[in-house]
Amino acid sequence: LMDIFTMPRLSCNISENERVISPFQISDLTSISNKGLIVGHGGSGKSTLLKYLLLRELEQGWHIPIYFELRNTIVRKDLSLIDNLYEEIKERGCLINKETYIYGLKTGRFVLFLDAIDEVSNRSNIISELNSLSNIEQLTIYLTSRPVAVSGEVLMKYKTFHILPFGQEQIVDFLDRVCFPDKGFYQNIKDKIIHYINDNAREFSNPLL
């Protein structure tokens, strides 16, 4: 992932002023808020960004980051979000008792990356629990969602970060990393590709497309 990852730009409003950041590590986000909702269209790189930040946090070793794909995690409607996450951790083979898990949440030892909240069926209940979790000041949580499905007004204490479309520099970096294993061939046609990108920027602004 680290070899092919191209950093997206995120925009957020701070004191009514727009700020654009490139979150090379999680502290770039936590310096603004340790509770965040990352919003972007399908294929814009939301999930990849969470996984990148998880790997960066593992390198730092300060916290225990855990990534959850919510549509595959929220499987038992009779359990709370926290209990479902705990069951998922146990399914992954982590030998941790419930008391230690709760202590880790309350003390901010864990960093939770919760992907695709817009894809869970019982979203209103999950949002209510997330708002309750936001009262744990030390706990860091970052969510992702497509636009419209979840709003910053609903998640009251979560700062909304919008993923911006790729610009030319990011598009070329992405192509350098991913699409052309034959670097000699790529260098021969690179100028033509860049010229085409300049004329059709919107078609290339989404990494998936």
C-alpha positions in Angstrom: 0.0 0.0 0.0 2.7 2.5 0.9 4.4 2.0 -2.5 1.3 2.8 -4.5 -0.4 5.3 -2.2 -1.0 8.9 -3.5 -1.9 11.4 -0.8 -5.3 13.1 -1.3 -6.0 16.6 -0.1 -8.7 17.2 2.5 -10.6 20.4 3.1 -12.3 21.4 6.3 -13.7 24.6 7.8 -11.9 26.1 10.8 -13.4 29.2 12.3 -15.4 29.7 9.1 -12.2 29.6 7.0 -11.5 26.7 4.6 -8.2 24.9 5.2 -6.7 22.3 2.9 -4.4 19.6 4.4 -2.5 16.6 3.3 -2.6 14.1 6.2 0.8 12.4 6.0 0.3 11.2 9.5 -2.6 11.1 11.9 -1.3 14.1 13.9 -2.1 16.2 10.9 -5.8 15.4 11.6 -5.7 15.2 15.4 -4.2 18.7 15.5 -7.6 19.8 14.2 -9.8 17.2 15.8 -9.4 13.7 17.1 -13.0 12.9 16.0 -13.4 13.1 12.2 -15.8 12.3 9.4 -14.0 11.9 6.0 -16.4 12.4 3.2 -15.9 11.6 -0.5 -17.5 10.0 -3.5 -17.1 6.4 -4.3 -13.5 5.6 -5.4 -12.1 8.9 -4.1 -9.7 7.1 -1.7 -11.5 7.2 1.7 -10.8 3.5 2.6 -7.2 3.7 1.3 -6.5 6.8 3.3 -7.7 5.1 6.5 -5.5 2.1 5.8 -2.5 4.4 5.1 -3.1 6.2 8.4 -3.3 2.9 10.2 0.1 1.8 8.8 1.6 5.2 9.7 0.3 4.9 13.3 1.7 1.4 13.6 5.1 2.8 12.6 4.9 5.4 15.3 3.8 2.9 17.9 2.1 5.4 20.1 -1.4 3.9 19.9 -3.1 0.7 18.8 -4.9 1.5 15.5 -7.7 -0.8 14.5 -9.5 -0.7 11.1 -13.1 -1.9 10.8 -15.1 -2.2 7.6 -18.5 -1.5 9.2 -20.7 -3.3 6.8 -18.9 -6.5 7.7 -18.5 -5.7 11.4 -22.1 -4.6 12.4 -23.6 -8.0 12.1 -25.5 -8.5 15.4 -28.4 -6.0 15.8 -28.8 -7.1 19.5 -25.3 -5.8 20.3 -24.0 -2.2 20.6 -21.4 -0.8 18.3 -18.7 -1.2 20.9 -19.7 -4.8 21.5 -19.8 -5.6 17.8 -16.3 -4.1 17.4 -15.1 -6.2 20.3 -16.5 -9.4 18.8 -14.7 -8.5 15.5 -11.4 -8.1 17.4 -11.9 -11.5 18.9 -12.7 -13.0 15.5 -9.3 -11.7 14.3 -7.6 -13.8 17.0 -6.8 -11.0 19.4 -6.7 -12.3 23.0 -8.0 -9.4 24.9 -10.6 -9.5 27.7 -13.6 -7.1 27.7 -12.3 -5.1 30.7 -9.0 -4.3 29.0 -10.7 -3.4 25.8 -13.0 -0.9 27.5 -10.1 0.5 29.4 -8.2 1.0 26.1 -11.1 2.9 24.7 -11.6 5.1 27.7 -7.9 6.0 28.0 -7.4 6.6 24.3 -5.0 3.7 23.8 -6.9 2.6 20.7 -7.4 4.6 17.5 -10.6 3.5 15.7 -10.8 3.8 11.9 -14.5 3.0 11.0 -15.0 2.7 7.3 -18.2 3.3 5.3 -20.7 4.2 7.9 -23.1 5.0 5.1 -23.3 1.3 4.2 -24.7 0.1 7.6 -28.4 -0.6 7.8 -29.0 0.6 11.3 -27.2 3.9 10.8 -29.3 6.0 13.1 -28.5 3.8 16.1 -24.8 3.7 15.2 -24.7 7.5 14.9 -26.3 7.8 18.3 -23.6 5.6 19.8 -20.8 7.5 18.0 -22.1 10.7 19.4 -21.9 9.1 22.9 -18.3 7.9 22.2 -17.3 11.4 21.2 -17.6 12.3 24.9 -14.5 10.3 25.6 -12.0 13.0 24.9 -8.9 10.8 24.7 -10.4 8.4 22.2 -9.5 9.1 18.5 -12.1 8.0 15.9 -12.2 8.6 12.2 -15.1 7.6 10.0 -15.7 7.6 6.3 -18.9 8.1 4.3 -20.1 9.1 0.9 -21.7 12.5 0.7 -25.3 13.1 1.9 -25.7 9.8 3.7 -24.1 11.2 6.9 -23.6 14.8 7.8 -21.5 16.7 10.3 -24.8 18.1 11.8 -25.8 14.6 12.7 -22.4 13.6 14.0 -22.2 16.7 16.2 -18.7 16.5 17.6 -17.0 15.1 14.5 -15.1 17.5 12.2 -16.0 17.0 8.6 -13.1 16.6 6.1 -13.9 16.5 2.4 -11.7 14.6 0.0 -10.8 16.9 -2.9 -10.5 15.7 -6.5 -7.0 14.8 -7.6 -5.1 17.6 -9.2 -2.5 17.1 -12.1 0.4 16.5 -9.7 -1.5 13.8 -7.8 -2.8 12.2 -11.0 0.7 11.9 -12.5 2.1 10.6 -9.2 -0.7 8.0 -9.1 0.1 6.9 -12.6 3.8 6.7 -11.8 3.1 4.4 -8.9 0.3 2.2 -10.1 -0.4 2.0 -13.8 2.9 1.6 -15.6 5.2 -1.2 -14.4 7.2 -0.7 -17.6 8.8 2.6 -16.7 10.7 2.9 -19.9 7.5 2.7 -22.0 5.8 5.1 -19.6 8.5 7.8 -19.9 8.2 7.7 -23.7 4.5 8.5 -23.6 4.4 10.5 -20.3 4.2 13.9 -22.0 1.3 12.8 -24.2 -0.5 11.5 -21.1 0.0 14.7 -19.2 -1.3 16.7 -22.2 -4.4 14.5 -22.3 -4.9 14.8 -18.6 -4.8 18.6 -18.9 -7.6 18.5 -21.5 -9.7 15.9 -19.5 -8.9 16.7 -15.9 -12.3 15.7 -14.5 -12.1 12.2 -16.0 -8.9 11.6 -13.9 -9.8 13.3 -10.7 -11.2 10.1 -9.1 -8.4 7.5 -8.4 -10.8 4.6 -9.1 -11.9 5.9 -12.5 
